[in-house]
Amino acid sequence: MGKVNVDWSSIGFSYRVISKRYVANYKDGKWDEGGLTDDANVTMNECAGVLQYCQECFEGLKAYTQKNGDIVTFRPDMNAKRMINSAKRLEMPPFPEEKFLEAVDEVVSANADWVPPYGTGASLYLRPYMFASGPVIGVKPSDEYQFRLFGTPVGPYFKGGAKPVTICVSDFDRAAPRGTGHIKGGLNYAMSLHAGVVAHANGFDENMFLDPQTRTYVEETGGANFLFVTKEGEVVTPASASILPSITRRSLVYLAENYLGLTVTQRPIRFDEVKDFAECGLCGTAAVISPVGRIVNHGEVIDLPSGMEKMGPITQKLYDTLTGIQLGTIEPPKGWIRKIK
Ligand SMILES: *Cc1c(COP(=O)(O)O)cnc(C)c1O
């Protein structure tokens, strides 16, 4: 199969409709067989639970072409498990892990000509999601759901090297204590759009959200977890029940300990400790690690010693190790790479 004719370096991060996607429906207490479809549009009742009460959750992962030409996905079982947790918290019927993996494999295989070639820095972004498709007017969980999974090619996150970003401490909270911060639901994004627009209008790339209960501890940004490096070279990441458990961050922690011999501590991190750190990065599927150069808390400006030109040295090593595993130039831990074709 030939690749489609696209300038992979300049496609950016936006939705582009491609050949096939996967759909399964839940009705009468069970999921149907599910399968691929050409139809990129969803048709549902005007009173569908997702439209009225936001009963929806999603995932995000990527398919890569490795150096030897294999098309692979990175730890899709972790996405399947996380989506099961999200579904349970939102009173939705979990989509089984085996079916989830089958959907990933089928969509990637059917769109193999849309998986960008090795060396372009581009990849096929995959978006699994599920939502209440049945009508609900009195507030309760729906009786019917749809699971879908589509792909869209995305360009290299950093064109011409990773540029450190400037972030600000938000006046808004991202998640309530004992709320839904730990699940991947559209609801957490709807309520953070305003905070994002305000941050951008003030000239910042991203928000740093603090813990909603005391506003003393660092939580995460709207869509990525924090990873800090101390001046002694120790990796520290925030512990909190309202942080979304990033698969990228958990993978980096494993690699820091087992591949790079670094000490990693996961603990609550007070905002007033941040000024003493040497490096800071934002971890997520989109960029793997996006380095932070400056953090602004109203009048207070914290310039990380790693500066505004490049990633800090330990952040860079972590980035190179994880991307090397994804692209097949570094031996992966067992079970991290799922070969599709
Ligand atoms: C998806 C997401 C992340 C990143 O998770 P990855 O599994 O690494 O992509 C971080 N924070 C939030 C709020 C998210 O929704």
The ligand as a MOL file (V3000), in Angstrom:
LIG
                    3D

  0  0  0     0  0            999 V3000
M  V30 BEGIN CTAB
M  V30 COUNTS 15 15 0 0 0
M  V30 BEGIN ATOM
M  V30 1 C -4.5040 12.9040 28.5610 0
M  V30 2 C -4.0720 13.7910 29.6770 0
M  V30 3 C -2.7340 13.8430 30.1150 0
M  V30 4 C -1.6200 13.0930 29.4390 0
M  V30 5 O -1.7670 11.7090 29.4910 0
M  V30 6 P -0.9570 10.7760 28.4940 0
M  V30 7 O -1.5020 9.4210 28.7820 0
M  V30 8 O 0.4800 10.8840 28.8300 0
M  V30 9 O -1.2350 11.2520 27.1100 0
M  V30 10 C -2.4490 14.6470 31.2010 0
M  V30 11 N -3.4000 15.3900 31.8210 0
M  V30 12 C -4.6800 15.3760 31.4050 0
M  V30 13 C -5.6660 16.2220 32.1100 0
M  V30 14 C -5.0630 14.5810 30.3240 0
M  V30 15 O -6.3420 14.5780 29.9320 0
M  V30 END ATOM
M  V30 BEGIN BOND
M  V30 1 1 1 2
M  V30 2 1 2 3
M  V30 3 2 2 14
M  V30 4 1 3 4
M  V30 5 2 3 10
M  V30 6 1 4 5
M  V30 7 1 5 6
M  V30 8 2 6 7
M  V30 9 1 6 8
M  V30 10 1 6 9
M  V30 11 1 10 11
M  V30 12 2 11 12
M  V30 13 1 12 13
M  V30 14 1 12 14
M  V30 15 1 14 15
M  V30 END BOND
M  V30 END CTAB
M  END
